[in-house]
Amino acid sequence: MSPLQISWKSLKSKPLSSGLNILLIAFGTGILTILLLASRQIGDKLTQNSKDIDLVVGAKGSPLQLILSSIYYIDNPTGNIPLEDAQRLSRSPFVKRAVPLAMGDNYKGFRIIGTDSNYIALYQLKNATGQFWKKDFEVSIGATVAEQQKLKIGDTFLGAHGLTENAHVHDHHAYKVTGILCKQGNVTDNLILTNIASVWKMHEEPEHDHAHENGHEHEEEEPAGNREITSLLIQYRSPMSVVMFPRMVNQATQLQAASPAMESTRLFSLIGVGIDTLQWFAFLIMLIAAVSVFVNLYNSLKERQYDLAIMRTLGASRIKLFRIVIEEGLLLTLTGTIVGILLGHIAVELIGSGQESSQAKLSGLILLKEEIYLFAAGLAIGIFAAIIPAWQAYRADIATILAKN
């Protein structure tokens, strides 16, 4: 019989204590797995969606709210800003590209965003089928929107007022799908894109509506008047813009400039407090599990001293007894680690499936290379907990043990 078989037989003889040890290790490992998956996915989404966006300009209010609403689309906008002011900032020598956003409607929870061709260039969007919008009330939809709502080229739908479902439906205009975007793996998969004029006309009284075709070039020539948009996404022209432009916006205008990098860091620092607390809690559970495994092996060794002594008389070496005890510890901790990682992935997938917001949905169906460290931690705990009992088994005096029995 191999040392591994002996170890497994020994663990089966103590199902209650072994089960509790495995449960403790699985619980701690599961928490660490959930934190690892969630923090990595949130961090990747923050980075991916704000890529190439240096600044967001919008109405006065919370800078974090402005970033969440204009880049991640998971909060309400801080308000609207005059189109004339936005156009003036777009012409600034500090600005390389300015992308206007106009929002306020949704279709079954997916936000309808009015913008222009700069948005296409910013996110390097491509069509899987069809073409980008050219006229009023034509839309290009993200891959997730098309998949979940079963929309195809030529289909029409009615938008609803506000940014949540079950709001008042605008039934005087229907949007027509002219393009379905390639899957990007970012927030654009969950958006419905059209021109800004469509958003304005959707909120005009029907009797004041003017039915005419409107392409990208026309929307850029639209006179400002009393028109408003929600925000501007800014790309800087030079490093000097980083210092000068935000200060100019915040001090010389009635608008607000918010940096995605700064606000994302601030958001992570707020989230990080809770994550750190949970991590320490998980480490404490793992430590308790290590002590529990040690006590379990130590007591088991005392109960099996006679059996181990008989094995020595039958030819088993000191090294073999040492290996038996070490392998018992490793079996306990690695079993708990594997169970914990599996439960962590299942928990994240369940959390993600229950999330209403499709913009920040988590998935448990991914594997991270950092999870190898959890296996390493399981190995370390098993060896740490078993080393003293294994050493005692190695040094046991078989003559004394046999004489006592």
N, C-alpha and C positions, 0 to 999 in steps of 0.2 A: 504493500500500500504506500502511495506517494505521500510526502508531507502535505500536499495540497488537499488530498482526500481525507487525511487524518484531521486537518484543520476544519474542513467543512463538516465532518462528522461531529467534531467537538462543538461547533456552533449550533448544529441542529439539536444537540442535547440540551441547550440552554436557549430555547426559542424566545422567551420573554425578554431576558436581558439583552440578547442579540438584537431583537426587534426594536427595542427602545433606543439602542445605540444607533442603529441604522436610521431610525426616524429622526433623531436629533441631527445627525449629519445631513440627512436629506433636506431637513427644514432649513438649516443654515445655508447649504449649497443652493437650494431653491431661491432663497431671497437674493443671494449674490447673483444668480443667473438672471433673475428678473431685472435687477438694477443694471446689470451689464447690458442686457438687450435693450432696455428702455433708454438708458442714457446714450448708448451708441446710436440708436435710430433717431432719437430726438436731435442729437448733435449733428448727424449727417443731414437731416432734413433742414435744420437751421442753416447749415453751410451751403447746401445745394440750392436752396431757394433764394438765398441772398447773394449768390455768386454774381459778380460784376455790378452789383448795385452799391454805390458808395454812399448815397444819401437819399432820404425820403423827405419831401416837402409837403406839408399839409396844414390843416387848421390847428390853431392853438389847442393844447390839451396835453394828455399824457404821451410822451415820446414813445414809450413801450407800446401803448395802444395803437399809435400811428404805424409802428413797424408791424405789429401783429395783423392789423387790418389790411395794409397795403402790400405786404410781401407774403405773409403766410395765410391770410384770409381766414383767420380764426377769431376775429373780434370785430366789433362795430367801428366804423370810421370815427374820427374825432370831429368831423363836420365837412363842409365843403369850402373851397377856396375860389375866388374869382378867376375866370379863365384869362382875363387880361393880365393879372399879376403873374399867373403861371407862364404865359407866353413871354412876358418880360424876362423872367428868370431863365427861361429856356434859351434866350438869346445872349445870355451872359458869356463873356469870354472864358469864364472858369468852367463852363459846362461843355462836355463833349457830346452827350446824348441826354435828352429829357423825354421820358415816357409818361404821357398823361394817362390817368386812370379815372374812370367815372363808374361808380357802382351804386347800388341801391335796390337791385332786384335779384331774384333767384328763380331757379326752376328745380323744384323738388329737392331743395337744399344745396344745389350746385349754383355758385354765384355767377351772375351775368356781368361781365366786365367790359366796359366801353374803353377802347384804346385806339392806337394807330399802328402803322407798320413798324414803328420803333420797338414795339413790344415783341414783334416777331424776330427782329434782329437781336434784341437783348437776350432772349432765351433760345435763339437759334432753332425756332420751330419749323417743322416740316409736316407736310400732309401725308397721311397714310393713304387716304382717298380724297377725291374732290379738290377744291381750291379754297384759298382764303376769301373771306368776305370782301365784296366789292360794293354792294349797295346797302341802303338802310334795311335793317331787320334781317340781314343775312348774318349767319354765325358760323364760326369754326369751333368745334367742341373737342374737349380733351378725350383721350382714349378711355379713361374710367367712366366719364359721362356717357359716352356711346355704349360702352359695355353694360353698365348698370341700368340705363334707361332704354336700351334696345333702340337707339336712334340710328338712322342711316341717312345717306345723302338724299335730299329732297323732302325729308320729313319736316313737319311744322309743329310748333308747341307754343303755349302761352306762358309768359313769365309772370311771377307773382311779386308784389311789392314787398320790400324788406329783404332781410338776409336769412330768414328762416322759413321753413315750410308752413303751410296752412295760412298764408297771408292773403290779402286781397289780390285777385288775379286781374292783370291788365288784359281785358278781352277785346280791346279795340285794335290791337296789332298782334300778329303772330310772327314769331321768329322762324326763319327757314334755314335748315342745315345745308351748308354748301361745302363744308370740309370737315374731315375728322383727322385730328392731329396724330402724329406718331407718338407712341408712348415715350415719355421723357424721364419718368422716374422722379418727377418733382411736382410742384403744386399745379403746373399747367395741365396735368392729366385730369384735374378736377374742376376746370374752369370752362365757361362758355364765353367766347370772345366775339365782340362785334365792334362797330365803329361808335364813336362818342355820340354822333348825331342820333343814333337809334335810341340811346339811353335818354337823351334830352326829349325826343319826340314821344317816347313812351310815357313820359310824365307830364306832357302837355294835355290840355283839354282836347278831346277829339275834334271839336269844331275849329280849333286853331291849327290843326295839323296840316302840313303841306306835303302832299304825296309827290315826291320826286326822287330820282335816283341819286345816290351820293357815294362816290368812290373815295379811296384813301387821299387822293390829291385834293379833292373838294373839302374834306374834313379839315385839312390843314389850313385852308383858306377861309374857314368859317369865321365871320366877324365875332369878336368877343362879346360886345354888348353887355348884357347882364347874365351871360352864361356862367355856369360854375362847373368845376370838376371836383373830384375827391382828393387827389394827390398827384404828385410828380415823383417818378423814380429817376434819380440823377446819376450819371456817370461823369466823373471828373475828367478834365482835359489835361491837368498837370498836377504834380505834387503840391504846388502852391495853393491849389484849390482847396485842399484839405484844411488849411489854416484859415483862408480868407472867406470862402463861400458860406459855410454854416454860420459864421459870425455875422456876415452881411445879412443873411436871411432873418436870423433871430433878432437882430438889433434894428435893422432899417426897414423891415416890413411887418405886416400884421400876421405873417405866416410863421410856421414852426419847421425847423430842420432837425431831423433825427437820424443818427448814424446807426445802421443795422449792426455793425460790428460791436459798437459800444452797448447797445441795448440787448443784443444777444448775450454778451458777456454778463451783463447785469442780470438777465433772466436766469442764466445758468448759475450765477452766484446765489440767487434766491432758491432755486431748485436744489442746488448743491448742499444746502444745510440739511434738508430732509434726507437726501441721498446718503450723506456722510453718517447721519444718525442711524439709518437703517443698516449701513455697512458695518458700523461698530456693533450693532445688535446682532447681526449675522455672525461676525467674528466671535462674539461672546458665546453664542450658541455652539459654534464649532469648537471653542475651547472647552466648554462643558462636555461636549461629546467626546473630546480627546481624553479628558479625565475619566469619563464614564467607561470608555473602552479600556483604559489602563486598569481601573478597578475590576472590571469584568475579567480581564486576562489574568490579573494578579490572583483573584479568588479562584479562577479556573485552574491556575497552576498549582495552588495549594491542594485542590481537590484531586489533581491528577499526578501528584508527585510519584505515587506508587506505580502508575501506568508508565510514566516516563522512565522510571528506574528499570522496570521490566524490559522496556524497549532497549535500554542501554545494554542489559545483560544478553539480549538477543542479537546484539551487533550494531545497534544504531549508534552513530557517533554523536559527540557533543554538538557539532555543527548542525546535524540533522535536527536535533531537539530545538536548537536556536531558531532554525528556519521554520519549524512548525509553529512556534509562538509568533514569530514575525508575520507569517502568512495569515494567521488568524486575524491579527490586527489589520492587515491590508485588505483581507476579504470584507471585513466589517466596513471599513472606511470607503473603499472603492465602490462597494454596493450602494452605500448611502449617497456617495457622490453622484453616481450614474442616475439613481432614482431622483435625486434633487435636481439635476440638470434637466431631465425629462419633464419633471413637474413644473420647473421654471418656464420651459418653452411652452408647455400646454397652458399655463396661467397667462403668459403674455399673449398668446393667440386668442384666448377667451376674452381678455381685456380689449384687444384690438377689434374683435368681432362685435363687441358691445359698444364701441365708440360711435357716437353720432357724427362727429366731424370726420369726414373722409380725408381732410387735409393733414391730420396728425395721427393717422391710424397706425398702430403698432402691429408687428407680425412676429409670431413665434416660429415661423417656418424658415428661419435663417440660422446659420451656424457662424460663430465668430471664432477667429483663431485664438482670441484671449481666453476662451473656455478651456484651453489646454492647461492654463494656470490653475483652474479648479481641480483638474485631475492631479496636478502636481501637489496641490494643497492636500488632497485626499491621501496621496502617498505619504506626504510628510507627517500628517496626523497619525496615520497607521503605524509608521515606524517609530514616531515619538512615543505613542501610547504603549507600544509593545517592546521597546528596547530593554526596559528594566526587567519585566517578567522573562524575556528571552535570555537575558544575561544570567538571571537566577537559574533558569533551566540548564544553561550551559555549565554553570559552576556546581550544580547539585551533586552532593556526595551520595552515590547510589548505595554504598554499604550501609550508611546510617539510615537511609530511607527504608531499605529492605529489612534492616534489623528491627525498626519500629513496627513494621507490619508483619 
